[in-house]
Amino acid sequence: MPRSRTLKLAAIAAGAGVFSGLFGVGGGTVMVPLFILWLGYEEREATGTSLAAIVIVAGAAVVVQLAYGNVHVGDGLLVGIPAVGGVVAGTWLQQRVPRRQLQVLFALLLLGSAAKLVVG
């Protein structure tokens, strides 16, 4: 693997880790855009790759947050287990939506989130 690609992946990983620790996010908001911008991934590849990585990131984040007493395990399971159905449905839908529409929808989601954070 070329050195520049390795460095880009390391930067994406570090950014995702910092954002996960600070805000509880990392996959969709950090990795996906950077996979697309820096590595030329398509939307579906970026999403799938970030989901694979976020398993590791989220696992580590949970362990650290548990040490601080910040995790409500029951609530996490209550939200997480049914969310698996949403993942299956969302992935099914993603495979049927044209690539350009996915890009626009994701951009709108990020813009809406940014606006909400700025406005309050």
Secondary structure, DSSP 4 states (H G I P E B T S, - for coil): --HHHHHHHHHHHHHHHHHHHHHS--IIIIIHHHHHHHH---HHHHHHHHHHHHHHHHHHHHHHHHHTT---HHHHHHHHHHHHHHHHHHHHHHTTS-HHHHHHHHHHHHHHHHHHHHH-
